[in-house]
Each structure stands twice: as structure tokens, then as C-alpha cells.
Amino acid sequence: MQGCEWDEETGEVTGFLKYGYDGEDFISLDLKTLKWVALKPEAISIKLRSDSDTDNIKLIEHFFTQTCPNWLKMYLHYGKSFLLRTDVPSVSLLQKTPSSPVSCHATGFYPDRAMMFWRKDGEEIHEGVEHGEILPNHDGSFQMNVDLDISSVSPEDWRRYDCVFHLSGVEDDIITKLDETQIRTNWVEKPDDMTSSTTSIIISAVVVVVVVFAAAAGFMVYKKKQGELL
């Protein structure tokens, strides 16, 4: 294992270089004393030979105290715009069926230091609320949801509920009112509605067949008259 650490506040730089064998630590370099440390008795002979190679130790010291930290600073500089960005999400109300809980779903936010909850009359509620996990999206952003059981909520009380999304570092919360007209769903029609729709389709199909038959009969009459004229 090898690497380096840089404290952005103090400027302190530390490095480490350690070798293992058969899953156990074997030998390491102390970058403060520039001496190898035998972590197993079998490594003592290697330590003695390596300590005598001062030129190699100097090269290793330069890499872990100069080159490696400079790379680290460069990566931090170029990655800061991505790593330290703040993206607010889009928030939607979702429901599978009219009797299912209403899910307040937020997606596309970054970082993942966020929280979301339901309120009633401005106060956070816990009864009938189920929180989902924060999950990653394919683009590096995150999504989460919190469900509200509305089975005992009367229609006239819906306006008393809202969903609150809070993202760390963002002053304003995103507040979404519990509004039936704003709920998105994939719910299909009920059986009774499907029956009436199917009946309408059948009637339409019959009408089309009748029209086609009438058109065909008219065409035959037309051809017959044309033959008589010839």
C-alpha cells in the first residue's frame, strides 16, 4: 500500500509505503526517519540492505512528500467543481392506485446530504409515513422518496399536508402541497370502465364494418351499371 495525505488547512503532508506478504504486513518505510521497519523477522535482512541504499530512499521520499501531494492538489482543483457542486432535485407526487400511499419523490439532487418528510399544518408527522433510502442515479446524482398513507385522510384535509425536501447547503426548502391534480400515476382503468370502453370499441368496429360493406356494395352496383352502359 502506498499513498499520501495533504491537510488543506495546515498544509501538512504525510506519506506511506508498506509491503505485505501472505495477507500480513511485512515491511514499511518510515518517511520521518527515512528508515525501513521490519514488521516480520524474515524482513530484517531486506531492511538492512534497503537502509544502505540511501539514493533510492531519497527518491522515494521526494515522490511521497512532493510529487504525490502535488498530484493530489491538482486532482482536487479540477474535481472541485464536480465534487463540491449543489444540484437541487425535481420533486413529484406519485401513486400506484387510488388506495396506495402517495409517494413524494425527489431525484437529481447532489450531494446526498438531504432529508425529506411530510408535514401536517406545518408540523412534521411520523404516523403513516415511511421513509425510503437515498439511492444513486446513473449520472452521479441521487434520489429518495417518502410515502404517506392517505387511507384515513379525508379529501377536504388534503390541503393540510405538504412534503418538504431539504438539501444541505441550500437555504430554501422545496415544499410540495398534497394536491390530487398533481399526482402522477400508471393506474389503469377499473374493470367497469374497461367494460364500457371495450363496448365502445366493439360498437365502433361494427360501424366501420357496416360502412365498408356499404361502400363495397355501392362499388359493385356502380360497376354493374357501367357494364350495362358499355
C-alpha positions as MATLAB code, in Angstrom:
seq = 'MQGCEWDEETGEVTGFLKYGYDGEDFISLDLKTLKWVALKPEAISIKLRSDSDTDNIKLIEHFFTQTCPNWLKMYLHYGKSFLLRTDVPSVSLLQKTPSSPVSCHATGFYPDRAMMFWRKDGEEIHEGVEHGEILPNHDGSFQMNVDLDISSVSPEDWRRYDCVFHLSGVEDDIITKLDETQIRTNWVEKPDDMTSSTTSIIISAVVVVVVVFAAAAGFMVYKKKQGELL';
ca = [
       0.000    0.000    0.000;
       1.254    3.447   -0.852;
      -0.139    6.948   -0.903;
      -0.021   10.412    0.547;
      -2.222   12.767    2.558;
      -2.403   16.548    2.471;
      -4.123   18.663    5.109;
      -5.624   21.615    3.235;
      -5.833   23.735    6.409;
      -2.401   23.120    7.958;
      -0.508   22.222    4.781;
       0.916   19.129    6.494;
       1.937   16.327    4.111;
       2.332   12.680    5.085;
       3.069    9.615    3.010;
       3.121    5.866    3.495;
       4.698    2.852    1.797;
       4.079   -0.646    3.116;
       4.560   -4.143    1.713;
       2.678   -7.255    2.749;
       3.168  -10.975    2.252;
       0.560  -13.738    2.550;
      -2.013  -11.232    3.810;
       0.187   -9.845    6.596;
       2.279   -6.676    6.915;
       5.908   -7.411    6.024;
       7.999   -4.231    5.778;
       7.325   -0.475    5.653;
       9.235    2.780    5.217;
       9.142    5.432    7.935;
       9.249    8.674    5.925;
      10.124   10.711    9.020;
      13.293    8.785    9.883;
      13.854    7.501    6.310;
      14.403    4.026    7.698;
      12.747    0.759    6.772;
      10.835   -1.050    9.519;
      10.837   -4.856    9.545;
       7.339   -5.964   10.552;
       8.301   -9.649   10.419;
      11.574  -11.338   11.458;
      12.005  -12.558    7.891;
      12.164   -8.929    6.696;
      15.206   -7.947    8.787;
      17.754   -8.831    6.103;
      15.775   -6.869    3.498;
      15.612   -3.888    5.854;
      19.385   -3.842    6.335;
      20.043   -3.925    2.582;
      17.365   -1.286    1.841;
      18.597    1.094    4.551;
      22.006    1.165    2.890;
      20.505    2.272   -0.454;
      20.194    5.938    0.519;
      19.790    7.181   -3.058;
      16.669    5.069   -3.535;
      15.284    6.229   -0.201;
      15.753    9.868   -1.257;
      13.817    9.212   -4.490;
      11.006    7.575   -2.535;
      10.926   10.468   -0.064;
      10.684   13.029   -2.878;
       7.819   11.157   -4.530;
       5.699   10.834   -1.385;
       6.385   14.310    0.015;
       6.466   16.338   -3.224;
       5.155   14.606   -6.353;
       2.227   12.739   -4.759;
       0.847   15.768   -2.839;
       1.128   17.929   -5.976;
      -0.934   15.381   -7.892;
      -3.437   15.328   -5.042;
      -3.786   19.123   -5.118;
      -4.215   19.077   -8.904;
      -6.958   16.417   -8.765;
      -8.735   18.359   -6.025;
      -8.553   21.578   -8.046;
     -10.016   20.046  -11.192;
     -12.565   17.924   -9.337;
     -13.813   20.652   -7.016;
     -16.417   21.932   -9.483;
     -17.925   18.426   -9.578;
     -17.355   17.276   -6.010;
     -18.476   20.496   -4.333;
     -21.430   21.268   -6.601;
     -25.006   21.587   -5.356;
     -27.875   20.316   -7.522;
     -31.499   20.747   -6.433;
     -33.923   17.982   -7.431;
     -37.210   17.778   -9.223;
     -39.957   16.666   -6.829;
     -43.078   14.755   -7.881;
     -46.067   13.135   -6.227;
     -46.560    9.516   -7.329;
     -49.278    6.968   -6.598;
     -49.794    3.426   -7.925;
     -53.547    3.207   -7.290;
     -56.119    5.495   -5.636;
     -55.821    3.408   -2.442;
     -51.989    3.332   -2.407;
     -49.804    5.671   -0.329;
     -48.779    8.917   -2.020;
     -45.027    8.932   -2.623;
     -43.142   12.221   -2.578;
     -40.208   11.502   -4.901;
     -37.124   13.699   -5.344;
     -34.493   12.930   -7.983;
     -31.414   14.606   -9.426;
     -30.028   16.143   -6.224;
     -26.380   16.363   -5.110;
     -24.775   15.849   -2.643;
     -26.574   13.091   -0.779;
     -26.786   15.094    2.455;
     -30.539   15.546    2.228;
     -33.707   14.861    4.153;
     -37.368   14.692    3.214;
     -40.512   14.448    5.333;
     -44.276   15.018    5.361;
     -45.950   17.787    7.373;
     -49.485   18.415    8.552;
     -50.427   22.002    9.355;
     -46.722   22.882    9.198;
     -45.626   20.219   11.713;
     -43.571   17.156   10.788;
     -45.519   13.898   11.148;
     -44.342   10.307   11.601;
     -47.550    8.269   11.791;
     -48.427    6.721    8.430;
     -45.102    7.873    6.942;
     -42.470    5.540    5.501;
     -39.021    6.807    4.514;
     -37.087    5.301    1.616;
     -33.306    5.094    1.246;
     -31.189    7.604   -0.652;
     -30.254    5.854   -3.910;
     -27.720    6.794   -6.616;
     -28.691    7.735  -10.166;
     -26.627    6.787  -13.230;
     -25.405   10.386  -13.644;
     -23.896   10.631  -10.153;
     -26.869   12.421   -8.592;
     -29.239   10.890   -6.037;
     -32.913   10.142   -5.480;
     -35.136    9.450   -2.493;
     -38.796    9.176   -1.560;
     -41.075    9.339    1.464;
     -44.548    7.757    1.425;
     -47.719    8.997    3.117;
     -50.642    6.683    3.884;
     -53.764    8.662    2.906;
     -56.311    5.929    3.647;
     -57.505    7.811    6.730;
     -57.155   11.309    5.261;
     -60.417   12.870    4.114;
     -60.364   14.730    0.762;
     -61.075   18.068    2.443;
     -57.967   17.595    4.662;
     -55.501   17.013    1.802;
     -54.649   20.717    1.677;
     -53.299   20.464    5.238;
     -50.448   18.193    4.136;
     -47.219   19.005    2.308;
     -43.908   17.319    1.536;
     -40.649   19.068    2.453;
     -37.273   18.399    0.825;
     -34.168   19.878    2.473;
     -30.706   19.793    0.854;
     -27.639   20.565    2.948;
     -26.099   23.890    1.952;
     -29.293   25.176    0.310;
     -31.244   27.797    2.241;
     -34.691   27.298    0.720;
     -36.568   24.009    1.104;
     -38.696   22.571   -1.698;
     -42.292   22.313   -0.465;
     -44.870   20.298   -2.411;
     -48.550   20.507   -1.465;
     -50.622   17.326   -1.366;
     -52.748   18.074   -4.423;
     -54.731   15.346   -6.192;
     -54.387   17.129   -9.541;
     -50.573   16.979   -9.278;
     -50.305   13.235   -8.592;
     -48.747   11.150  -11.368;
     -49.861    7.528  -11.714;
     -49.696    4.491  -14.011;
     -53.004    3.219  -12.701;
     -55.147    1.545  -15.388;
     -58.894    1.827  -15.706;
     -61.176   -0.113  -13.374;
     -62.905   -3.258  -14.740;
     -66.277   -1.445  -15.107;
     -64.615    1.341  -17.041;
     -62.736   -1.194  -19.148;
     -66.031   -2.963  -19.954;
     -67.636    0.257  -21.139;
     -64.532    1.115  -23.148;
     -64.490   -2.367  -24.705;
     -68.176   -1.987  -25.609;
     -67.464    1.346  -27.270;
     -64.631   -0.219  -29.268;
     -66.845   -3.100  -30.406;
     -69.633   -0.712  -31.471;
     -67.119    1.404  -33.385;
     -65.736   -1.680  -35.088;
     -69.235   -2.813  -36.118;
     -69.968    0.628  -37.550;
     -66.725    0.523  -39.558;
     -67.604   -2.931  -40.923;
     -71.078   -1.723  -41.938;
     -69.598    1.322  -43.668;
     -67.052   -0.836  -45.519;
     -69.789   -3.284  -46.561;
     -71.985   -0.442  -47.793;
     -69.093    1.041  -49.732;
     -68.337   -2.335  -51.303;
     -71.998   -2.851  -52.277;
     -72.151    0.619  -53.800;
     -68.995   -0.070  -55.781;
     -70.479   -3.330  -57.159;
     -73.669   -1.535  -58.206;
     -71.581    1.163  -59.867;
     -69.519   -1.440  -61.798;
     -72.710   -3.249  -62.879;
     -74.240   -0.023  -64.239;
     -71.026    0.792  -66.017;
     -71.193   -2.646  -67.712;
     -74.750   -2.118  -68.824;
     -73.808    1.245  -70.324;
     -70.999   -0.399  -72.268;
];
